[in-house]
Amino acid sequence: MLSIVLQATLIEFLSTPNKLVGIILAILGFALSILAKNITKVARKTDSPSNKDPLYLILLAFALCLIMVGMIITIF
């Protein structure tokens, strides 16, 4: 019985467009944060880019912004 109540609220929660957009933005930010090192390797054409590489830091900052905006949209 409890699962029926939880499914109804979860479906209602995910059915609003702003919640879906927020979740998608957060997932994209998380994926970008994981792939930032590989993107930097391809862009710089090196085997091991530095953690202080500006491109790497910009990608991580952009990923963090996507995650934060996604969470804010999801909450409100």
C-alpha positions, 0 to 999 in steps of 0.5 A: 500500500505504501508503494502505491502512495509513493509511486503516485507522488513520484509520478506527479513529481516527475510530470512537471516540466521544470522538474524534468529540465532540472534533472536533465541539467544536473545529469548533464553537469555530472556527466561533464564533470566526469568527462572533463579530463578526457575532453581536455586530453583530446583538445590539448592532444596530450596524454596527461593534462595538468589539473591546473589546465585552464580548459579543465578548470573551465569545464569543471566550473561549467559542470558545477554551474549546470548541477547547481542550476539543475538542483535549483530548478528542481527544488522550485 
